[in-house]
Every structure is written in C-alpha cells, then in structure tokens.
Amino acid sequence: HSGAALPPLSRRAESGDSGAPPPTEMATSALGLLASSYEEDDDNDEPAAAAASTSLVVNPTPAVVGDYGGSSASHALALAPVITEDRKHGQQIMKANPTYEEMWAPEQGPSLDVTAQRAAGIKSKHRFVGHVAKMTPATDFAFDEQYHTFNAYGFAADPSTHLGPSGQDAAAGPQQAPAAGVVGDVEKWAEARGGSVYSLKQPLESKLEDQRKRLRLDDNYQAVPTEAPELTAEQKAAIDARLKQEKRKYEGREDAAEQSAMEERAVFHGSSMVDYQGRSWTTPPTDVREEEHECFIPKRWIHTWSGHTKGVAAIRWFPGNGHLLLSAGMDNKVKIWDVFNTRKCVQTYMGHAAAVRDIQFTNDGKRFLTCSYDRYLKLWDTETGQCISAFTNRKLPYCCTFNPDDDKQHVFLAGCSNKHIVQYDTHTGKVEQLYDQHLAAVNTITFVENNARFASTADDKKMLIWEYGIPVPIKHIADPTLHSMPAVTKTPNDQWLLCQNLDNQITTYSAAGRFKHNRKKTFKGHIVAGYACKPDMSPDGNYVMSGDSDGRLWFWDWKSGKVFRKLKCHDQVCIQAIWHPVEPSRVATCSWDGTIKYWD
C-alpha cells in the first residue's frame, strides 16, 4: 500500500452536497462500501470509530472500477482511493493499490523548469533523452569559456538568443535558429564548428595563417631570409657596453653617478675683516671668559637672527666664550652671526648643492666641518671662508664630529646612511677606518671616557660603544622596548648621555663604565615623535632643556625630573636649543621656520 498526505476534505455525505455521486453508484463502488461501514461504526460508537480509522485494515484487492467519476479511463484511478483521517497529526491519508501497468506507465503532464526544480529542492536531470539546457552564462566557467574564445578566435556565443551550440531550445525542442547565435566573426565560428577554446584540440587554420604572416614565415613555415647590414666595430662595442651596464644594473652593482662638488665661495658682510689693532674678526673679546657660574632659566625673548630662507637644522657656539654663533640652513648655506655687539650676520659660506644637516667646530674654532645632503663633507676656514678640502663616499652623511683630543684635530668621524661610520684624515683626505656594525643609518657619534671611546646611535634602535680606531664594538645596548635615539648630548661633567627617544622622553645613560641606563633620570611631557630635537643641559648641570614639535622649549629640573618651565619659541618644530657657555641665563633656539632666537 502507498500513502500520501492530502489537505483536509469536507464530508460531502454528511453535509448533503448536491455535487456528490448518486447513492446507487456509491453502493456499487468500494469507496461507498467503506464509507457505509464507517458511518455504521460512527453511529454505534464514536471512540471506536476513531481507533478503527487509524488501524483499519484495507482489502488489498478491492473491486476494480471501470469508469469512476465520469472521467476518461486514461486519467481515472485504477483503484478506488481510501481516505482516512489522522487526528493525531491533523491530516488525511489516501491509500491506493495501483496495478503493475499503472506503476510503470510513462510520466505525463508538465514538468518543472530547471530553476523551479532547484527552488523545490529537486535534483535537475540533464542526462535523459530530449532535455537541452539553456545556454546562459550563469557560472564563472561558462563566462570564462566564451570570454577566452572571443579573445582567441574572435567569436563567442550570444547569450541573448538563449540558443545552445546545437541550435536547440529547451521549450521548443530541436529547431533551426532564425539567426546564428554568435557575436563576432561568423566565418571563424563556422570554421570552428561552434567549438570553444576548451573543446578545440588545435588552433584554427586562419589563426595559424595570421601567425605565419606576423612571424614572417613562408608557406613551409621557414624563416624568410632578410639582409641585415653588417655592424661596425664601434657599434658592436657600444652594444656590448650597454649589455654590460644593464647586467650590472640588474645585479644591483650599478655605479651611482658621482655628483660633482659645487664651487665654494664665502661672502663677508662686515666692513673690515680686522680691527684697528689688526686682530681678526674671529678673535674673542678679552673681557669675556668661560668660568663656573650659576645658571637661571630664561624668561624673555631678546633677539632674532633671520637670514636663512629655509629652516635651520643646527647651531653651534664658537668654542670658548661663544661670541659667535654658527648655523646650518636648509637653504644650502652656512652663516656665522655676531652675538655680543651688532648681532648681525658676519659671513655666509656657500658650497653645498643641498641642505646642510650638521656642523662642527674644531677646538680652536679656526675651522669647521659641514655635512650636507649632496653627499659631501667639507672643511672650511672660519676666518677667510675658504674651503680647505671636500670628502665623499657617495653616501648621505647624517652627522660629523672631530676627535676632541688636541693632537687628533685632523681626524673626524661621519655617520652615513649606509650603516657605516667613516673615519677620515684631513691631512691625506683618505679613509682611515670603517665601523660597520650598525643595521641602519647612523644618527649620532659622541666621544666618551676621555675620548678613548665613542658611542653611536642609529635607526636600528641600538647604541654601540666603540674603542677609537678598532672597528669592533665593545658593548651593545639594545632592548625590544627601546626606541630610536636620533639626538644625543653629553652633560658638561662628562658623566651622562642625554638621549632623545622617539617615544617622547629623554633617557639617561652613564657615559663611562657599564653605560648603564639610569631609570630615575627620565624626562617626559614634550612631543618629539618623528623629529630629532637635540637636548642640552645648563653649564652648571641643574637644568635639562629640549625643544618639541610644537615649537616650545621645555625645561626640567635635573634632580627631580619635573617640568620647570615651558616657553613658546617658534611657529614650527624647535629642532635645537643650546645654553650659552658664559652668560648665565642666555639660550639660543633654532627652528624649521628659518629663525634663530636669543632668550634671556
């Protein structure tokens, strides 16, 4: 027996509907017999009828009805259905017993479309005879197949015609298409017989012909001989040189074009280079001497030196009493200013083709060194403005410093962008030593321990301690929590190193012995992330100062580490501030706004 769930049916016999079959027909049918038996059970005992409806045994071979319900024999049920009511699940069940011929009869009636079958959860049948799927590029594979076919052969199936390559439509069956469902070259489509790049095993003959013409081959696919002019010896040499240059460039061994040094000259802005006694303008005044004194924090702005057309990168006092101020500008110029008398620019030094990054005086102040972004380091005579010598290693020098020993004033060190520290001799102009243990560009070089050693910092967030003249570091200072230290200053008592960290704090390291980090001496509050603002300390060692990215000048107390005072000095970043070596409360600041200010 087979059961199927049906929607609830109304009892026509109980309601007396006029559309019900006559009693004589129900009496002669098995359905009528069963219905009459149900009515008798309902009249006698209703609970018993409910139990009988769920466990009723139906005769497996009821009488066969020839003409049921007045319909044709082809669409009539071969057996009279039996309808039962399942009160537990709220549904009615029809049971039937079809014959063998009815069970294996071919399917009749309309079938669902592929889309409707997929929506109904029925697996679509693509394999039985007579079914043709529509060619719709609904999948990535179908679209890619037609896309690559069009690029390769110049034709593709037209999806707007809904015709497959065989010219059959799913609804109308086999037919001749009214127009070729092809976009592009119809002749090549006919030559390919409707194939695609995935079905064709070999290229088309027309495509091979085009390829043969493009490659300049004859009918036998042999190269057509061409008469090329014979190359001369000069042309062959030029080609070989070009190939060698390309190979070196590919391997990364190409020689950088060496930039020629710019012509150096100096302009003196004073009235005379000597005074009435014949003394040079660089001679310090006799009444000003460097001696110990108590320092005070400045409160007011007293003067501005404005001569640079671009920002000022660094400033240095003249060694000794600081009666002159040297400044390095981003306008490729170096200027020296008078501090005590007229406070005007005394001389301008021009000789660099790019911005000047760092400057450094010798101990006597008669010469100074400049390093620039034009990859040159130049040694100048302070008084005459003459360029004594120029040095380069084809890399960017980021910092330079002389050996502080009086007997080694002809030796200087330069930290470069290629992770090397280069030691030059100004007498010979050659490189004496190369220190190459850093992993990034070197930012600072500071001599410590009576100039027998020096400390260097770089963008690799390390500090290395070196023995002078030995290219092997004796100590590594590295920690995962460290940040880059682009500016370092030694305190006046030569005991500490003030390191400007890019995490907005100034840390302190001992300048001798183990070079230990002093965690109690940390100065915070300013914002310097991204800028190499160089810190400084007062000559008496009581105050630490530094500029910040907002143009302010910060003062901290050395003993407590607390912020003492803040001054708004510049409109842009205050890149450096230096305390005057003689005046007790005089400070000079420089900024990227192109000004140098004097504070008291």
N, C-alpha and C positions, 0 to 999 in steps of 0.2 A: 504494500500500500504506500502511496505517496501523499504527504500532507502539505498544504500551502496556507499561509495566513491570509485572511480576507478581511476587509472592513466590515463592521457590524451591519447586518442585514435586518430589515424590518420584517416582521412576521405578517406576511400578507394574509395568511389564513385566519389569524386572529383579528386583524383589522378589517377584514371583509373587503379588500381592494377588488375593484371590478376587473383589473388587469390580470388576475390570477387565472390559471387554466381551469377548464371545467372539471367538476368532481369525477366525471367518468374517466377523463384522461389521467387524473391523479390516482384513481383506483387501479388503473391498468399499469401504472408505472411503479418502478421500485421506489422512487422518491415518495410517491404517495403512500405506499405501504409503510415505509419507515416513518413518514410524518404521522400517519394514523396511529402507529404504535406509540410514538412519542406523546400524542395527545391523550391516549388512554392512560399512559403512565402518569401524565400530569394531572389528570382528573382524579386518579386514585390516590397518589401520594407524591407531593411535590418534592420533598427531600430525596426520596428515592430516585426521582427523575434526574435531579442534579448529579447524583452519583453515577447513574446509568449513562448520562451524556459524556462523562469523562472516561468511563471504562467499557463503553459499548463495543461489542464485537460485531463487525460488519461481515456480511456474507461476501467472501472473496470473489464469487462469480455470480453477480446478480444478473437479472434478465437484461438482454441487450435490446435497446430501443432503436427502432429503425428510423423514425422521424421524430425528433424531440424539439419542441418549442416552435415548430413550423419553419425552421430554417433548413438550408440545404444540407445534404448528408455529408458534404466535404468539410464543412465547418462545424458540424454538430459533434457533440461529445459522444464518443463510442460507448461510454458508460454513464449511468446516471450518477451525478455527484452526491455525496453525502455531506451535509453541513452540520457540524457540531459546534457547540459554544463552550469555550474555555473560560469559565467565570474567574478562575484564579488569576489568569493573565489578561483578562478583558478582551478576548479576541475570539473569532470564529474560525474553524478549521474545515476545509473542504477536502474530502478524500475521494479518490477515483481509482479505477482499476483499468487503465488503457490496455489495448491489445498489442500484440507484437508489431503489427503493421503501423499502428499509430505511434509507437515508441520510436521506430526507425524511419519515420516519414521525413522528407527534406524540410528544411526550415522555410517558413512562409511569413510574409509580412515585411514591413520596412525595418531596416537595420539602423543602428545608431551610427552617426558620423564618428570619425576618429577622435575629434575633440570632445564630443559628447560621451564617448566611451571612456576617455581618460577622466572626464569630470565625474562619471558614475563609478569609477574605480574598476572598470572592466579592461583587461589587457587587450590592446588592439591586435587584430590578426592581419598581418601583412603578407602572409605566405600562401593563403588559399587562392585558388584559381579565380580570376576575374576581378581581383581587387587591385587598383592602381592608386598610390598615394599622390597627393598634390605636391608639386614642386614649389614649396615655399621655403625661403632661406631662414627658417626659424632657429637653426642651430648655427653655431660658430663654424662647424666643419663645412656646411653647405655654402655659407657665405665665403669662406676662405677658398673653397674649391672654385667657385665662379670668379672670385677676385683674381686669383693667380692664373686662371685660364685666360681671362681677358688680358692680363699683363703679358702673358707668354705668347698667345696666339691671336689676340685681337678680337675675340668674340666671347660672349657669355650668354647664358640662358636668361630670358626676360621674365622676371617674376610676376609682372603684371598680367600675363596671359594665362597663368595657372596651368600651363601645359608642361608635361614632362618631356624628356628627350624622345620618347616613343610616340608623341602626338596623341596621347590618350588622356581623357578627362575622367575623374573619378565618378562624376554624376552621369555623364552622357555615354560613358563607355568608349570603345575604340572609335576613332574618327579621324578625319583629315583636318589638320589645323587650317583655319582660314588664312593665316599668315604665319610665317616662321617665327617661333618664339625665341628670337635671337637678338641680342644687342651687339652691334659691331660688324665685323667682316663676315658676311653670309657665305662667301666663297670658301673661306678657310673653315667655316663651320661645316660646310658640305664636304670639304676635303677630310676633315677630322671625323666625319660621320657622327657628329653630335657628341664626341668624346670630350674629356677634360684632361687636365694635367695629371690627374691621378689614374686615369684609365688608359691613356695613350702610352704605349711602350717605347716609342721612338719619336723624334721630332718630325714636324711636317716637312715635306719636300720644299715648299715655298720658303719656310724658315731657314732651311739649310742653304737654299739659293741666296737668300739675303746675307747669311753669314759668310758664304763664299765670296760674295762681292765686297763685303766690308773688310775681310782679311786679305783681299787682293790675291785670290787663288784662281787657277784656271779650272777648266771643266773636269780635269782629273784630280782636283784638289791639291795641286802642287803650287808652290810659291812662284809668282810671276817674277822673273829676273828684272831687277832695276839697276840702273847705272848710277852709283853714288860717287861724288867727287872724292878724290884721294885727299886725306888730311895731311896738312903740312906738319913739320916737326914742332913748330910753335903752338899749333892748335892741339896736338897730342899732349904736349907738356902742360898746357892750360887745363885740359880735361883731367889729366892725372892730378894736378894740384887741387882742382875743385873736388874731385872724388876723395882725396886725402883729407881735405878740410871738412867735408861732410861726414867722413868717418870719425874724425876727432870730435866733431860736434855731437854726433850720435853717442859716442862713448863718454861724453862729458869731460873731455880733455881739451876743449877749445880754449885757446889763448885769448883772454879778455883784451880788448883794445886799450892800450895804455894811454891814459889821458895826459896830455902834455901839461907841464906846470905853467901856471899863469904868470905873467910878468909882475914882479913885485915892485911896489913903489910906496912911498910914505909922503904925507903932506903935513908940514909943520904949521900950526895955527897961531903960534906966538909971534911976538915982534922980534925977538932975538933968541938964539939958542944958548947964549952965555950972558951972564950978568956983567955989571961994571967991573967986577973983580976977575972976570974971565972964568967963572965957575959954570959948569954945565947946568942946564935946566933940570937935570935929574938929581942934582946934589941935594940931599935932605937938609932942612934948616937945622942950625946948630942948637937952637933953644928947645927943640922937641926931642926927647929921648924916651926910649922904651924902658919902663920900670914898673915894679909891682904897685898896684893900686886897687882900691875897692870899686866895683862896678855897680851901676844902677840901671834899672830898666828904663828905656827912653819913653817919653810921653808925647812928643810933638814932632811934626814934620818941618824940617828947616830948609831943605833944598831939593831940587830935582835936576838931574842931568838927562837931557833929552837930545840925543844926536843920532841914535840908531833909527833907521826907517822901519826895522822889523824888531822882533823880540830879542831880548838879551838872554844869552844862555849861561854865562858865568861871569863872575867878577873876582878880582884879586887885589889885595892891598900891596903896595910896594914894600918889599921886605925892610924890616926895621921899624920905622916910625909911621909908615902909612901916609906919607904926604902926597902920594899919587895913587890913583885907582885905575886898574886895567880892566877893560870889559870886552867880552867876545859877543859879537852880534850875529843874528841870523841873516843879516844883510851882507854877509861875506867880509865884514870889516872888523878890525880890532881898534879900539880907541883907548887913549890914556887921558885921564882927567886930573885937574888940579883940585886938591881937597882943602887946603888951608887958606889960600889967598883969593884968586879970582874965581875959582870953582868953574872953570871953563875947560873945553877940550883943548889939550895941548898938541896932540899929534894923532894922526889917523894912519893905520897900516893896512894896505890893500895888496892882496896877493893870492887870495883863495877864490876858487870858482864856485864854491858852495858855502853853506852856513858853517860857521866856526863853532865847534862843540865844546872844546876845553882849552884852557890856557894855563901856563905855569911859569913862574919866575925862577931864576936861579937864586942862590943865597944872597948874592950881592946886588941883584936887581939890574945888572947891566945887560942881561939877555933874557929873553923869554921864549917859550915854546908854544906853538899853536897846533891844534889838530882839527881837521875840517872834514866835511862830508865829501869833498872832492878827492879823498883817499891820500892826502898829503899831510905830512908833519913838517913844519917849517920853523927854523931857528932864526930869531930876529935880534938885531941890536937895538936896545931900547932908545938910546940917545939919537943915533943917526937914522934909524928906520930902515937900515939895510938888511936884506935877507941873507943870512950867512950861509945857510945850506937848507936843502929840502930832502925829505926821506919819504919813501913809499914802499909798500909791499903789495899794492893793488887791492888792499882790503880797507874797510872803513875803520879808522881809529876812533875809539869811543872815549878814551882817557889817556892822559900822559902825565908823567911825573919824573923829576930829576932825582938822582940819588942824593940825599941830603948831606952826605959827607963832603967836606970841603975839597978833599983830594979826588973826588969822583964826580965833579960837576960837569964833566964831559960825557957822562953816561946817563941815559934816560930810558924809561920803560914805557911802552904803549900797549894798551889793551885793545884788541881788534875784534871785528865781527866774526872772524873765522875761528874763534875759540882759543886763539894764541895770545900770549904775552911776549912781545918782541923787545929785546934789549939792544939798543943802538949805541954806537960810539960816534960822537960828533967830530972827533979828530979824523977818523978814517971814513966815516959815512957808511960803515958796514954793520951787519947784524952780528952781535957778539954771542947772544944766547937766545934760545927759543923755549918758552914754557908752554906746554900744550896738554895739560891735564883737565882743563875745563870742558864741559859738554855744551856750552852755549857762549854767546857773545860776552866778553869781559867788560864789566862796567866800571870798576874802581880798583886802584892799586894804592896801598897805604904802607909805608915803611914803619916798622916797629922794632923794639929791642935794640936800641942804639944803631939802627939802620943795618943790622946784620940780617934781618929777615923782613919780609913784606907779606901783607895779607891782600888777597884778591877776591872779589865777588863777581858773580856772573849771573846770567839769566837762568842758569841751571839750578838756582836756589841753594848754592853751596858757597862756603867760604873756605879757601885753601890757604894754608900757611906755607911759605917757601923759604928756604935758605937762599940768600942772594948769590946768584951765579950757579946754582945747582937746579937743574930742571926737573926735580922730583919733589913733590910736596911732602912736608913732614907731618902735616895734620890736615884731616878732612873734617869740616864742620858741616854736617848735613843731617836733616831730620825731616820726616814726612810732613810735620806741621809748619816747617819754615816756609817763608815766602821770599821772593826775590828782594835783594837789597841793592838798589841802584845807586845809593849815595852813602858814603861812609866818611866820618870825620874823626880825627884823633883829638882827644882832650888836651888842653895846654900842659897838663902834668905828665903826659905820655903814658898814662896808666889804663885808659879806657878807650874803646872804639864805639862811637855812636853810629848805629846802623839804621837808616831809614827803611822800614819794611813797607811793602805794598799792601799790607793788611791794616794800614792806618795806625801804626805805632812805631816808636823809636825804641829799639832794643840796645842793650849794652853788653859788650864782651870785654874781658880783660885783654890788655894789649901786651901781655907777657905771660910766660909760664905755660899754663894749660889752655889759655884762651877760653876761659870758661864763661858761660852765659850767666850774667847777673840778673836774675829774675826780679829782684827788688827794684832795679832801676829801669823801669819801663814807662814810657811817656806816651799818653794816649789823648784823644779828643779831636785831633785835626783829621782832615780828609785829604789824603795824598795818593789814593789808588790811581795808578796809571802815570804818575809824574815822579821824576827823580829830584824831589826837593831836598837840597842838601842841608843837613842840620849844622849847628855851630854851638859853641859854648863860650861864655864870657871869659876874659883872661884870668879872672880870679877863681873860676870854677864853681860859681854859685848858681848860675842860670844856664838852662838849655833853651835854644830857640830854633824855630823852623817855620818856613812858610807852608802854605797849603794851596789846594786847587782853587779856592775862592779868593785868593789874593790877600789873605790875612796872615799876620805874623803872630805866632804863639810863643809864649814864654812859660817855662816850667821851673819850679824850684828843684835843684839837683838833689837835695837831701830827702825831701818828702815825695817828690814826683808829682806834685799837684800843679794844676794850671795857675799861673800867677797873673798873666795879663794877655789880652788879645788886642791887636791893632789891625784896623782895616787899612791896608797899604796900597793895593793895586786893584785894577779892574779885572785883570786876568790872573793866572796862576803865578804865585810868588815862588820862583824857582830856586832862589838862594838868598841867604841873609848872612852877613859877616860882621863880627864885632870889631870895632877899631882897636888896634893894639895899644894905643896910647891914651886916647880920650876915654874917660871912664863910662860914659853913657851914650856913645855915638855908635849907630848901627847903620849899615848900608844894605839896601834890598834891591833886587833886580827882578824884572818880570817879563813875561812874553808880550806885554803891551808896549815894549820898546823904551821904557823909562827906568832910570836908576834913582832911587830916593834916599835921602840922607835924613836920619832921625836922631833926636836928642831927648 
